[in-house]
Amino acid sequence: MIRALFVMAACAVATPALAQDAPAPQANAAQPAPSGDGVAAIVDTEFPAYDQNNDSQLDRAEFSRWMVALKDQEMKATGKSLPPGEITAWADGAFATADTDKSGTVSKPELIAYLSGSAG
């Protein structure tokens, strides 16, 4: 569920003008998560903004910046909050899960798999 929320938040971050013009969702309305292709499109669009050294990989700090931004969007949308230490621990766990080849970086395919819920 958390990945679906992140993907929805990523959609809002990736297309802020559309998100602002869209009507507010109803409190109990279920929203489908973007398809794998939708996740890939979002990652392709947003990846360069977080890949500060332009090596086509996200190191732990780059990945964490992106995940913390998504977590912030989720918390704003749900009205919940977490202490900074818990957010950092969560981002570290997300990095460990997303880095499936244990290279110390997350590639676009790894990120797409993680956000799609198919990361091992």
C-alpha distances in whole Angstrom, upper triangle without the diagonal:
4,5,5,6,9,10,11,12,14,15,17,18,20,21,22,25,23,21,23,25,23,23,20,18,18,17,15,15,12,12,11,10,13,15,15,18,17,15,18,20,18,19,22,23,21,22,26,25,24,26,29,31,31,30,27,25,23,25,23,24,23,20,19,21,18,15,17,17,14,13,16,15,11,14,16,14,13,16,15,17,17,20,21,21,18,17,19,18,14,16,18,16,14,17,18,15,16,20,20,24,24,26,25,24,21,22,21,20,18,16,16,15,12,11,11,9,13,14,16
4,5,5,6,9,10,10,12,14,15,16,18,20,21,24,22,20,22,25,22,23,20,18,19,18,17,17,14,13,13,11,14,16,16,19,17,14,18,19,17,17,21,21,19,20,23,22,21,23,26,28,28,28,25,23,20,22,19,20,20,16,15,17,15,11,13,14,10,9,12,12,9,11,14,13,12,15,13,14,14,17,18,18,15,13,15,15,11,12,15,13,11,14,16,13,14,17,18,22,22,24,23,21,19,20,19,19,17,14,14,14,11,9,11,9,13,13,15
4,5,5,6,9,10,10,12,14,15,16,18,19,23,21,19,22,24,22,23,21,19,20,19,18,18,15,13,12,9,11,12,12,15,14,11,14,16,14,14,17,18,16,17,21,20,18,20,23,26,25,25,22,20,18,20,18,19,18,15,15,16,13,10,13,13,10,10,14,13,10,13,16,14,14,17,16,17,17,20,19,20,17,15,16,16,12,12,15,13,10,13,15,12,11,15,16,20,20,22,21,19,16,17,16,15,14,11,11,10,8,6,7,7,10,11,13
4,5,5,6,8,10,11,12,14,15,17,18,21,19,16,20,21,19,20,18,16,17,17,15,14,11,9,8,6,8,10,11,14,12,10,14,15,13,14,18,18,17,18,22,21,20,23,26,28,27,27,24,23,21,23,21,22,21,17,18,18,15,13,15,15,11,12,14,13,10,14,15,13,13,17,17,18,19,22,22,23,20,17,20,19,16,16,19,17,14,17,18,16,15,19,19,23,24,25,24,22,19,20,18,17,16,13,12,12,11,8,8,8,12,13,16
4,5,5,6,8,10,11,12,14,15,16,19,17,15,17,20,17,18,16,14,16,15,14,13,11,10,10,8,10,13,14,17,14,12,16,17,14,15,19,18,17,18,22,20,19,22,25,28,27,28,25,23,21,23,21,21,20,17,16,17,14,12,13,12,9,9,11,9,7,10,12,9,10,13,13,15,16,19,19,20,18,15,18,18,14,15,18,17,14,17,19,17,16,20,21,25,25,26,25,23,20,21,19,19,18,15,14,15,13,10,11,11,15,16,19
4,5,5,6,8,10,10,12,14,15,18,17,15,18,20,18,20,18,16,19,18,18,17,15,12,12,9,11,13,13,15,13,10,13,14,11,12,15,15,13,15,18,17,16,18,21,24,23,24,21,19,17,19,18,18,16,13,13,13,10,8,10,10,6,7,10,8,7,10,12,11,12,15,14,15,16,18,18,19,17,14,16,16,13,12,16,15,12,14,17,15,14,17,19,22,22,23,22,20,17,18,16,17,15,12,12,13,11,7,10,11,14,14,18
4,5,5,6,9,10,10,12,14,17,15,13,17,19,17,19,17,16,18,18,18,16,14,11,10,7,7,10,10,12,9,7,10,11,9,10,13,13,12,14,17,17,16,18,21,24,23,23,20,19,18,20,19,20,18,15,15,15,12,11,13,12,8,11,13,11,10,14,15,13,14,18,18,19,19,22,21,23,20,17,19,20,16,15,18,17,14,16,18,16,14,18,19,22,23,24,23,20,17,17,14,15,14,11,10,12,10,7,8,10,13,14,18
4,5,5,6,9,10,11,12,15,13,10,14,16,13,15,14,12,15,15,15,13,11,8,9,6,7,11,13,14,10,9,13,13,10,12,15,15,14,16,19,18,18,21,24,27,25,26,23,23,21,23,22,22,20,18,18,17,14,13,14,13,9,11,12,9,9,12,13,10,12,16,16,18,19,22,22,24,21,18,21,22,18,17,21,20,17,19,22,20,18,21,23,26,27,28,26,24,20,20,18,19,18,15,14,15,14,10,11,13,16,18,21
4,5,5,6,8,10,10,14,13,10,13,15,14,15,14,13,16,16,17,16,14,12,12,10,11,14,15,16,13,11,14,14,11,12,15,14,12,15,18,16,16,19,21,24,24,25,22,21,19,21,20,20,18,15,15,14,11,10,11,9,6,8,9,6,6,10,10,9,11,14,14,15,17,20,19,21,19,16,18,20,16,15,19,19,16,18,21,19,18,21,23,26,26,27,25,23,20,20,18,19,19,15,14,17,15,11,13,15,18,19,22
4,5,5,6,8,10,13,12,11,14,16,15,17,17,16,19,20,20,19,17,14,13,10,10,13,13,14,10,9,11,11,7,9,12,10,9,11,14,13,13,16,18,21,20,22,19,18,16,19,19,18,15,13,14,13,9,10,11,9,6,10,11,8,9,13,13,12,15,17,18,18,19,22,20,22,21,17,19,20,17,15,19,19,15,17,20,18,16,19,21,24,24,25,23,20,17,17,15,16,16,12,12,15,13,10,12,14,17,18,21
4,5,5,6,8,11,9,8,12,13,12,15,15,14,18,19,19,17,15,12,12,9,8,12,13,13,9,9,11,10,7,10,12,10,10,13,16,15,15,18,21,24,22,24,21,21,19,22,22,22,19,17,18,16,13,13,15,12,10,13,14,11,12,15,15,13,16,18,20,21,22,25,24,26,24,21,22,24,21,19,22,22,19,20,23,21,19,22,24,26,27,28,26,23,20,19,16,18,18,15,13,16,15,12,13,16,19,20,23
4,6,5,5,9,8,5,8,11,10,13,12,13,16,17,18,17,16,13,14,12,12,15,17,16,13,12,15,13,10,13,15,13,12,15,17,15,16,20,22,25,24,26,23,23,21,24,23,22,20,18,18,16,13,14,15,11,10,12,12,9,10,13,12,11,14,16,18,19,21,23,22,25,23,20,22,24,21,20,23,23,20,22,25,24,21,24,26,29,30,30,28,25,22,22,19,21,21,18,17,19,18,15,16,19,22,23,26
4,6,6,9,10,8,10,13,13,16,15,16,20,20,22,20,19,16,17,14,14,17,17,17,14,13,15,13,9,11,13,11,9,12,14,12,13,16,18,21,21,23,20,20,18,21,21,19,16,15,16,13,11,12,12,9,8,11,11,8,11,14,12,12,16,17,18,19,20,22,21,23,22,19,20,23,20,18,21,22,19,20,23,23,20,23,25,28,28,28,26,23,20,20,18,20,20,16,16,19,18,15,17,19,22,22,26
4,6,9,9,9,12,14,14,17,17,18,22,23,24,22,20,17,17,14,13,15,16,15,11,11,12,10,7,9,10,7,7,10,12,11,12,15,17,21,19,21,19,19,18,21,21,20,17,16,17,15,12,14,15,12,11,14,14,12,14,17,16,16,19,21,22,22,24,26,24,26,25,21,23,25,22,20,23,24,20,21,24,23,20,23,25,27,28,27,26,22,19,19,16,18,19,15,15,18,18,14,16,19,22,22,26
4,6,5,6,9,10,11,14,15,16,20,21,23,20,20,16,17,15,13,16,17,16,12,13,14,11,9,12,13,10,10,14,15,14,16,19,21,24,22,25,22,23,22,25,25,24,20,20,21,18,15,17,18,14,13,17,16,13,15,18,17,16,19,21,23,24,25,28,26,29,28,24,26,28,25,23,26,27,23,24,28,26,24,26,28,30,31,31,29,26,23,22,19,21,22,19,18,21,21,17,19,22,24,25,29
4,5,5,6,9,10,13,13,15,19,20,22,20,20,17,18,17,16,19,21,19,16,16,18,15,12,15,16,13,12,16,17,15,17,20,22,25,24,26,24,25,23,26,26,24,21,21,21,18,16,17,17,14,13,16,15,12,15,17,15,14,18,19,21,22,24,26,25,28,27,23,25,28,25,23,27,28,24,25,29,28,26,28,30,33,33,33,31,28,25,25,22,24,25,21,21,24,23,19,21,24,27,27,31
4,5,5,6,9,12,13,16,19,21,23,21,22,19,20,19,18,21,22,21,17,18,20,17,15,18,18,15,15,19,20,18,20,23,24,28,26,29,27,28,26,29,29,28,25,24,25,22,19,21,21,18,17,20,18,15,18,20,17,17,20,22,24,25,27,30,29,32,31,27,29,31,29,27,31,31,28,29,33,31,29,32,34,36,37,36,34,31,28,28,25,27,28,24,23,27,26,22,24,27,29,30,34
4,5,5,6,10,12,13,17,19,21,18,19,16,17,16,15,18,20,19,15,17,18,16,14,17,18,15,16,19,21,19,21,24,26,29,28,30,27,28,27,30,30,29,26,25,25,23,20,21,22,18,17,20,19,15,17,20,18,16,20,21,24,25,28,30,30,32,31,28,30,32,29,27,31,31,28,29,32,31,28,31,33,35,36,36,35,31,28,27,24,26,27,24,22,25,25,21,22,25,28,29,32
4,6,5,8,9,11,14,16,18,16,16,14,15,15,14,18,20,19,15,16,19,16,14,17,19,16,16,19,21,19,21,24,26,29,28,30,28,28,26,29,28,27,24,23,23,21,18,19,19,16,15,17,16,12,14,16,14,12,16,18,20,22,24,27,26,29,28,25,27,29,26,25,28,29,26,27,30,29,27,30,32,34,35,35,33,30,27,27,24,26,26,23,21,24,23,20,21,23,26,27,31
4,6,8,9,12,15,17,19,18,19,16,18,18,18,22,24,23,19,20,22,20,17,20,22,19,18,22,23,21,23,26,27,31,30,32,30,30,29,31,31,29,27,26,25,23,21,21,21,18,17,19,17,14,16,17,14,13,17,18,21,22,25,28,27,30,29,26,28,31,28,27,31,31,28,30,33,32,30,33,35,38,38,38,36,33,30,30,27,29,30,26,25,28,27,23,24,27,30,31,34
4,6,9,12,15,18,20,18,19,17,19,19,19,22,24,23,20,21,23,21,19,22,23,20,20,24,25,23,25,29,30,33,32,35,32,33,31,34,34,32,30,29,29,26,24,24,25,21,20,22,21,17,19,21,18,16,19,21,24,26,29,31,31,34,33,29,32,34,31,30,34,34,31,33,36,34,32,35,37,40,40,40,39,36,33,32,29,31,32,28,27,29,29,25,26,28,31,33,36
4,6,8,12,15,17,14,15,13,15,16,16,20,22,22,18,19,22,20,18,22,23,20,21,24,26,24,26,29,31,34,33,35,32,33,31,34,33,32,30,28,28,26,24,24,24,21,19,21,20,16,17,19,17,14,18,19,22,25,28,31,31,33,32,29,31,33,30,29,33,33,30,32,35,33,31,34,36,39,39,40,38,35,32,31,28,30,30,27,25,28,27,23,24,26,29,31,34
4,6,9,12,14,12,14,13,16,17,18,21,24,24,21,22,25,23,21,24,26,24,24,27,29,27,29,32,34,37,36,38,35,35,34,36,36,34,32,31,30,28,26,26,26,23,21,22,21,17,18,19,17,14,17,18,22,24,28,31,31,34,32,29,32,34,31,31,34,34,31,33,36,34,33,36,38,41,41,42,40,38,34,34,31,32,33,29,28,30,29,25,25,27,31,32,36
4,6,9,12,10,12,12,15,16,18,21,24,25,21,22,25,23,21,24,26,24,24,27,29,27,28,32,33,37,36,38,35,35,33,35,34,33,31,29,28,27,24,24,23,21,19,20,18,15,15,16,14,11,13,15,18,21,24,27,28,31,29,27,30,31,28,28,32,32,29,31,34,32,31,35,36,39,40,41,39,36,33,33,31,32,32,28,27,29,27,24,24,26,29,31,34
4,6,8,6,9,9,12,14,16,19,22,23,20,21,24,23,21,24,26,24,24,27,30,28,29,32,34,37,36,38,35,34,32,35,33,33,31,29,28,27,24,23,23,21,19,19,19,15,14,16,14,11,12,15,18,21,24,27,28,31,28,26,29,30,27,27,31,30,28,30,33,31,30,33,35,38,39,40,38,36,32,33,30,30,30,27,26,27,26,22,22,24,27,29,32
4,6,5,9,10,14,16,18,22,25,26,23,23,27,26,24,27,30,28,27,30,33,31,32,35,37,40,40,41,38,37,35,37,36,35,34,31,31,30,27,26,26,24,21,21,21,18,16,17,16,12,13,15,18,21,24,28,29,32,29,27,31,32,28,29,33,32,29,32,35,32,32,35,36,40,41,42,40,38,35,35,33,33,33,30,28,29,28,24,24,25,29,31,33
4,6,9,11,14,16,19,23,26,27,24,24,28,27,25,27,30,29,28,31,33,32,32,35,37,40,40,41,38,37,35,36,35,34,33,31,29,29,26,25,24,23,20,19,19,17,15,15,14,11,10,12,15,19,22,25,27,29,27,25,29,29,26,27,31,30,28,31,33,31,31,34,35,39,39,41,39,37,34,35,33,33,32,29,28,29,27,24,24,24,28,30,32
4,6,9,13,15,18,21,24,26,23,23,27,27,25,28,30,30,29,31,34,33,33,36,38,41,40,41,38,37,35,37,35,35,34,31,30,30,27,25,25,24,21,20,21,18,16,17,17,13,12,15,17,20,23,27,28,30,27,26,29,30,26,28,31,29,27,31,32,30,30,34,34,38,39,40,39,37,34,35,32,32,32,29,27,28,26,23,23,23,26,28,31
4,6,10,13,16,18,22,23,20,21,25,24,23,25,28,27,27,29,32,31,31,34,37,40,39,40,37,36,34,36,35,35,33,30,30,29,26,25,25,24,21,21,21,18,16,18,17,14,13,17,18,22,25,28,30,31,28,27,30,30,27,28,31,30,27,30,32,29,29,33,33,37,38,39,38,36,33,33,31,30,30,27,25,26,25,21,21,21,25,27,30
4,7,9,13,15,18,20,18,18,22,22,20,23,26,25,25,27,30,29,29,32,35,38,37,37,34,33,31,33,32,33,31,28,28,28,25,23,24,23,19,19,20,18,15,17,18,14,14,17,19,22,24,28,29,30,27,25,28,29,25,26,29,27,24,28,29,26,26,30,30,34,35,36,36,33,30,30,28,27,27,24,22,22,21,18,17,18,21,24,26
4,6,9,12,15,17,14,15,18,18,17,20,22,22,21,24,27,26,26,29,32,35,33,34,31,30,29,31,30,30,28,26,26,25,22,21,22,20,17,18,19,16,14,17,17,13,14,18,19,22,24,27,28,30,27,25,27,28,24,24,27,26,23,26,28,25,24,28,28,32,33,34,33,31,27,27,25,24,24,22,19,20,19,16,15,16,20,22,25
4,6,9,12,14,11,12,16,16,15,18,20,20,20,23,26,26,26,28,31,34,32,32,29,28,27,30,29,30,28,25,25,25,22,20,22,21,17,19,20,17,15,19,19,16,17,20,21,24,25,29,29,30,27,25,28,28,24,24,27,25,22,25,26,23,22,26,26,29,31,32,32,29,26,25,22,22,22,19,17,17,17,14,12,14,17,19,22
4,6,9,11,9,9,12,13,12,14,17,17,17,19,22,22,22,24,27,30,28,29,25,25,23,26,25,26,24,21,22,22,18,17,19,18,15,16,18,15,14,17,18,15,16,20,21,22,24,27,27,28,25,23,25,25,21,21,24,22,19,21,23,20,19,22,22,26,27,28,28,25,22,21,19,18,18,16,13,14,14,10,9,11,14,16,19
4,7,8,5,6,9,10,9,12,14,14,15,17,20,20,21,23,26,28,26,27,23,23,22,25,25,26,23,20,22,22,18,17,20,19,15,17,19,17,16,20,20,17,19,23,23,25,26,29,28,30,27,24,26,26,23,22,24,23,20,21,23,21,18,22,22,25,27,28,27,24,21,20,17,16,17,14,11,13,13,10,9,12,14,16,20
4,5,5,6,9,10,11,12,14,15,17,18,21,22,22,23,27,29,26,26,23,23,22,26,26,27,24,21,23,24,20,19,22,21,18,20,22,20,19,23,24,21,22,26,26,28,29,31,31,32,29,26,28,28,24,23,25,24,20,22,23,20,18,21,21,24,26,27,27,24,20,19,16,15,16,14,11,11,13,10,8,11,12,15,18
4,5,5,6,9,10,10,12,14,15,16,19,21,20,21,25,26,24,23,20,20,20,23,23,25,22,19,22,22,19,18,22,21,18,20,23,21,20,24,25,23,24,28,27,28,29,31,30,31,28,26,27,27,23,22,24,22,19,20,21,18,16,18,18,20,23,23,24,21,17,16,13,11,12,11,8,8,11,9,6,10,10,12,16
4,5,5,6,9,10,10,12,14,15,18,20,20,21,24,26,23,23,19,20,20,24,25,26,23,20,23,23,19,20,23,22,19,22,24,22,22,25,26,24,26,29,29,30,31,33,32,33,31,28,29,29,26,24,26,25,21,22,23,21,18,20,20,22,25,25,25,22,18,16,13,12,14,13,9,11,13,11,10,13,13,16,19
4,5,5,6,9,10,11,12,14,17,18,18,20,23,25,23,23,19,20,20,23,24,25,22,19,21,21,17,18,21,19,16,19,21,18,18,22,23,21,23,26,26,28,28,31,30,31,29,26,27,28,24,22,25,24,20,21,23,21,18,21,21,23,26,26,26,23,19,17,13,13,15,13,10,12,13,11,10,13,14,16,20
4,5,5,6,9,10,11,11,15,16,16,17,21,23,20,21,17,17,17,20,20,21,18,16,18,18,14,14,18,16,14,16,19,17,17,20,21,19,21,24,24,25,26,28,27,28,26,22,23,24,21,19,21,20,17,17,20,17,14,17,18,20,22,22,22,19,15,14,11,10,12,9,6,9,10,7,7,11,12,13,17
4,5,5,6,9,10,10,13,15,15,16,19,21,18,18,14,15,15,19,20,21,18,16,19,19,15,16,19,18,16,19,21,19,20,23,24,23,25,28,28,28,28,30,29,30,28,25,25,26,23,20,22,22,18,18,20,18,15,17,17,19,21,21,21,18,14,12,8,8,11,9,6,9,11,9,9,13,13,14,18
4,5,5,6,9,10,12,14,15,16,19,21,18,19,15,16,17,21,22,22,19,17,20,19,16,17,20,18,16,20,21,19,20,23,24,22,25,28,28,29,29,31,29,31,29,26,26,27,25,22,24,24,20,20,23,21,18,20,21,22,24,24,24,20,17,14,11,12,14,12,9,13,14,12,12,16,16,18,21
4,5,5,6,8,11,12,12,14,17,20,17,18,15,16,15,19,20,20,16,15,17,16,12,14,16,14,12,16,17,15,16,20,20,19,22,24,25,25,26,28,26,27,26,22,23,25,22,19,22,22,18,18,21,20,16,19,20,22,23,23,22,19,16,14,11,12,14,11,9,13,13,10,11,15,16,17,21
4,5,5,5,9,10,10,11,15,17,14,15,12,12,12,15,16,17,13,12,15,14,11,12,15,14,12,16,18,16,17,21,21,21,23,25,25,25,25,27,25,26,25,21,21,23,20,17,19,19,16,15,18,17,13,15,17,19,20,19,19,15,12,10,7,9,10,8,7,11,11,9,11,14,15,15,19
4,6,6,8,10,11,11,15,16,13,14,11,12,13,17,18,19,15,14,17,16,13,15,18,17,16,19,21,19,21,24,24,24,26,29,29,29,29,30,28,29,28,25,24,26,23,20,22,23,19,18,21,20,16,18,19,20,22,21,20,17,14,11,8,10,12,10,9,13,14,13,14,17,18,18,21
4,6,7,8,10,11,14,16,14,16,13,14,14,18,20,19,15,15,17,16,13,15,18,15,15,19,19,18,20,23,23,22,25,27,28,28,28,30,27,29,28,24,24,26,24,21,23,24,20,20,23,22,19,20,22,23,24,23,22,19,16,14,11,14,15,13,12,16,16,14,16,19,20,20,24
4,6,6,7,9,12,14,13,14,12,13,12,15,16,16,12,12,14,12,9,12,14,12,12,15,16,15,17,20,20,20,23,25,25,24,25,26,24,25,25,21,21,23,21,18,20,21,18,17,20,20,17,18,21,22,23,21,20,17,14,13,10,14,15,11,12,15,15,13,15,18,20,19,23
4,5,5,6,9,11,10,11,8,9,8,12,14,13,10,10,13,11,9,12,14,13,13,16,18,17,19,22,22,23,25,27,26,26,25,26,24,25,24,21,20,22,20,17,18,20,16,15,18,18,14,15,18,19,19,18,17,13,11,10,8,11,12,9,11,14,14,13,15,18,19,18,21
4,5,5,7,9,7,10,8,10,10,13,15,14,10,12,14,13,11,14,16,15,16,19,20,19,22,24,24,25,28,29,29,28,28,28,25,27,27,23,22,24,23,19,21,22,19,18,21,21,18,18,21,21,22,20,18,15,13,12,10,14,15,13,14,18,18,17,19,22,22,21,24
4,6,7,10,9,12,11,12,11,13,15,13,9,11,13,10,9,13,14,12,14,17,17,17,19,22,21,22,25,26,26,25,25,26,23,24,24,21,20,23,21,18,20,22,19,18,21,22,18,19,22,23,23,21,19,16,15,14,13,16,17,14,16,19,18,17,20,22,24,22,25
4,6,9,9,11,10,9,7,10,11,9,6,7,9,7,7,10,12,11,12,15,16,16,18,20,21,22,24,26,25,23,23,23,20,21,22,18,17,19,18,15,16,18,16,14,18,18,15,16,19,20,20,18,16,13,12,12,11,15,15,12,14,17,16,15,19,21,22,20,23
4,6,5,7,7,7,6,8,11,10,6,8,11,10,10,13,15,14,16,18,19,20,22,24,25,26,28,29,28,27,26,26,23,24,24,20,19,21,20,16,17,19,17,14,18,19,15,15,18,18,18,16,14,11,10,10,10,14,14,12,15,18,17,17,20,22,22,20,23
4,6,8,9,9,8,9,12,10,7,10,12,11,11,15,16,15,17,20,20,21,24,25,26,27,29,30,30,28,27,26,23,24,25,21,19,22,22,18,19,21,19,17,20,21,19,18,21,21,20,18,16,13,13,13,14,18,18,16,18,21,20,20,23,25,26,24,26
4,6,8,9,9,9,12,11,9,12,15,14,14,18,19,19,21,23,24,25,27,28,29,31,33,34,33,31,29,29,25,26,27,24,22,24,24,20,20,23,21,18,20,22,19,18,21,20,20,17,15,12,13,13,15,18,18,17,20,22,22,22,25,27,27,24,26
4,6,8,9,11,14,14,11,13,16,15,15,18,20,19,21,24,24,25,27,29,30,31,33,34,34,32,31,31,28,28,29,25,24,26,25,21,21,24,21,18,21,22,19,18,21,20,20,17,16,13,13,12,12,16,17,16,18,21,21,21,23,25,25,23,26
4,5,8,9,13,14,11,13,16,16,16,19,21,21,22,24,26,26,28,30,31,32,34,36,35,33,32,32,28,28,29,26,24,25,24,21,20,22,20,17,19,20,17,16,18,17,17,14,13,10,11,10,11,14,15,15,17,19,19,20,23,24,24,22,24
4,7,10,13,14,11,12,15,16,14,17,20,19,20,23,24,24,26,28,30,30,32,34,33,32,30,31,28,28,28,25,23,24,23,20,20,21,19,16,18,19,15,14,16,15,16,13,13,10,9,7,7,11,12,12,13,16,16,17,19,21,21,19,21
4,6,10,11,9,9,13,13,13,15,17,18,18,20,22,23,24,27,28,29,30,32,31,29,28,28,25,25,25,22,20,21,20,16,16,18,15,12,14,15,12,10,13,12,13,10,9,6,5,5,7,10,10,10,12,14,14,16,18,19,19,16,18
4,7,8,5,5,9,10,9,11,14,15,15,17,19,20,21,23,25,26,27,29,27,26,24,24,21,21,21,18,16,17,17,13,13,15,13,10,12,13,11,10,13,13,13,11,9,5,5,6,8,11,10,9,12,14,13,14,17,18,18,16,18
4,6,5,6,8,10,11,12,14,16,17,18,20,21,22,24,26,27,28,29,28,26,24,23,20,19,20,17,15,16,16,12,11,14,12,9,11,13,11,10,13,13,11,9,7,5,6,9,12,14,12,12,15,17,15,16,20,20,20,17,19
4,6,5,6,9,10,10,12,14,15,16,18,20,20,22,24,25,26,27,25,23,20,20,17,16,16,14,11,12,12,9,8,11,10,7,9,12,11,9,13,14,12,11,7,7,8,11,14,16,13,12,16,17,15,16,19,19,20,17,18
4,5,5,6,9,10,10,12,14,15,16,18,20,21,22,24,25,26,24,21,19,19,15,15,16,13,11,13,13,10,9,13,12,10,12,15,14,13,17,18,15,14,11,10,11,14,15,18,16,14,18,19,17,18,21,22,22,20,21
4,5,5,7,9,10,11,13,14,16,17,19,20,22,23,25,26,24,22,21,20,17,17,18,15,13,15,15,11,11,14,13,10,13,15,13,13,17,17,16,15,12,9,9,11,13,16,14,12,15,17,15,16,19,20,21,19,21
4,5,5,6,9,10,11,12,14,16,17,18,20,21,22,24,22,20,19,19,16,16,16,13,11,13,12,8,9,11,9,7,11,12,10,10,14,15,14,13,11,8,7,10,11,13,11,9,13,14,12,12,16,17,18,15,17
4,5,5,6,8,10,10,12,14,15,16,18,20,20,21,19,17,15,15,12,13,13,10,8,10,9,6,7,10,8,7,11,12,11,12,16,18,16,16,13,11,11,14,14,17,14,12,15,17,14,14,18,18,19,17,19
4,6,5,6,9,10,10,12,14,15,17,18,20,21,19,17,16,16,13,14,14,11,10,13,12,9,11,14,12,11,15,16,14,15,19,21,19,19,15,14,13,15,15,18,16,14,16,18,16,15,19,20,22,19,22
4,6,5,6,9,10,11,12,14,15,17,18,20,19,17,17,17,15,16,16,12,12,14,12,9,12,14,11,11,14,15,13,14,18,20,19,19,16,13,12,13,13,16,14,11,13,15,13,12,16,17,19,17,20
4,5,5,6,8,10,10,12,14,15,16,18,16,15,14,15,13,14,13,9,9,11,9,6,10,11,8,9,12,13,11,13,16,19,18,19,16,14,12,14,14,16,14,11,13,14,11,10,14,15,17,15,18
4,5,5,6,9,10,10,12,14,15,16,14,12,11,12,10,11,11,7,8,11,9,7,10,12,10,11,15,15,14,17,20,22,21,21,18,17,15,18,18,20,18,14,17,18,15,14,18,18,20,19,21
4,5,5,6,9,10,11,12,14,15,14,13,13,14,12,15,14,10,12,14,12,10,14,15,13,14,18,18,16,19,22,24,23,23,21,18,17,18,17,20,18,15,17,19,16,14,18,19,21,20,23
4,5,5,6,9,10,11,12,14,13,13,13,15,14,16,14,11,13,15,12,10,14,15,12,14,17,16,15,18,20,23,23,23,21,19,16,18,16,18,17,13,14,16,14,11,14,15,18,18,21
4,5,5,6,9,10,10,12,10,9,10,12,11,13,11,8,10,12,9,9,13,13,11,13,16,16,16,18,21,24,23,24,22,20,18,20,19,21,19,15,17,18,15,13,16,16,19,18,21
4,5,5,6,9,10,10,10,8,9,11,11,14,12,9,12,14,12,12,15,16,15,17,20,20,19,22,24,27,26,27,24,22,21,22,22,24,22,18,20,21,18,16,19,20,23,22,25
4,5,5,6,9,10,10,11,12,15,14,17,16,13,15,17,15,14,18,18,16,18,21,21,20,23,25,28,28,28,26,24,21,23,21,23,22,18,19,21,18,15,18,19,22,22,25
4,5,5,6,8,8,9,11,14,14,17,14,12,15,16,13,14,17,17,15,18,20,19,19,22,24,28,27,28,26,24,22,23,22,23,21,18,18,20,17,14,16,17,20,20,23
4,5,5,6,5,6,8,11,12,15,13,11,14,16,13,14,18,18,17,19,22,21,21,24,27,30,29,30,27,26,24,26,25,26,24,21,22,23,20,17,20,20,23,23,25
4,6,5,7,8,11,14,15,18,16,14,17,19,17,17,21,21,20,22,25,24,24,27,29,32,32,32,30,28,26,28,26,28,26,23,23,25,22,19,22,22,26,26,28
4,6,8,10,13,17,17,20,18,16,19,21,18,18,22,22,20,23,26,24,24,27,29,32,32,33,31,29,26,28,26,27,26,22,22,24,21,18,20,21,24,25,28
4,5,9,12,15,17,19,17,15,19,20,17,18,22,21,20,23,25,24,24,27,29,33,32,34,31,30,27,29,28,28,27,24,24,25,22,19,21,21,24,25,27
4,7,10,14,16,18,16,15,19,20,18,19,23,23,22,25,27,26,26,30,32,35,34,35,33,31,29,31,30,31,29,26,27,27,25,22,24,24,28,28,30
4,7,11,13,15,13,12,16,17,15,17,20,20,19,22,24,24,24,27,29,33,32,33,31,29,28,30,29,30,28,25,26,26,23,21,23,23,26,26,28
4,7,9,12,10,9,13,14,13,15,18,18,18,21,23,23,23,26,29,32,30,31,29,28,26,29,28,30,27,24,26,26,23,21,24,23,27,26,28
4,6,8,6,6,10,11,10,12,15,15,16,18,20,20,22,24,26,29,28,29,26,26,25,28,28,29,26,23,25,26,22,21,24,23,26,24,26
4,5,5,7,9,10,11,13,15,16,17,19,20,21,23,25,27,30,28,29,26,26,25,28,29,30,27,25,27,27,24,23,26,25,28,26,27
4,5,5,6,9,10,11,12,14,15,16,18,20,21,22,25,28,25,26,23,23,23,26,26,28,25,23,25,26,22,22,25,24,27,25,26
4,5,5,6,9,10,11,12,14,15,17,18,20,21,24,26,24,25,21,22,22,25,27,28,25,23,26,26,22,22,26,24,27,24,25
4,5,5,6,9,10,10,12,14,15,16,18,20,22,25,23,24,21,22,21,25,25,27,23,21,24,24,20,20,23,21,24,22,22
4,5,5,6,9,10,10,12,14,15,16,18,21,24,22,23,20,19,19,22,22,24,21,18,21,21,18,17,20,19,22,20,21
4,5,5,6,9,10,11,12,14,15,16,19,22,19,20,17,17,17,20,21,23,20,18,21,21,18,18,21,20,22,20,21
4,5,5,6,9,10,11,12,14,15,18,20,18,19,16,17,17,21,22,23,20,18,21,21,17,18,21,19,21,18,19
4,5,5,6,9,10,11,12,14,17,19,18,19,17,17,16,19,20,21,17,16,18,18,14,14,18,16,18,16,17
4,5,5,6,9,10,10,12,15,18,16,17,14,13,13,16,17,18,15,13,16,16,13,13,17,16,17,15,16
4,5,5,6,9,10,11,14,16,13,15,12,12,12,16,18,19,15,14,17,17,14,15,18,17,18,15,16
4,5,5,6,9,10,12,15,13,15,13,13,13,16,18,18,14,14,16,15,12,14,16,14,16,13,13
4,5,5,6,8,11,14,13,14,13,12,11,14,15,15,11,10,13,12,8,10,13,12,13,10,11
4,5,5,6,9,11,10,11,9,8,8,11,13,14,10,9,13,12,9,11,14,14,14,11,12
4,6,5,7,10,8,10,9,9,9,13,15,15,11,11,15,13,10,13,16,14,14,10,10
4,6,6,10,9,12,11,11,10,12,14,13,9,10,12,10,7,11,13,10,10,7,7
4,6,9,9,11,10,9,7,9,10,10,6,6,9,8,5,8,11,10,10,6,8
4,6,5,7,7,6,5,8,10,10,6,8,11,10,9,12,14,13,12,9,9
4,5,8,9,9,8,10,12,10,7,10,12,9,9,13,14,13,11,7,7
4,5,8,9,9,10,13,11,9,12,14,12,12,16,17,16,14,10,10
4,6,7,9,11,14,14,11,13,16,14,14,17,19,18,16,12,11
4,5,8,10,13,13,11,13,16,16,15,18,20,20,18,15,14
4,7,10,14,14,12,13,17,16,15,18,20,20,19,15,15
4,7,10,12,9,10,14,14,13,15,18,18,17,14,15
4,7,8,6,6,10,10,10,12,14,15,14,11,13
4,5,5,6,9,10,10,12,14,15,14,12,14
4,5,5,6,9,10,10,12,14,13,12,15
4,5,5,6,9,10,10,12,11,10,13
4,5,5,6,9,10,11,9,7,10
4,5,5,6,8,10,10,8,12
4,5,5,6,9,9,8,12
4,6,5,6,5,5,9
4,5,5,6,4,8
4,5,8,8,11
4,6,8,11
4,6,9
4,6
4
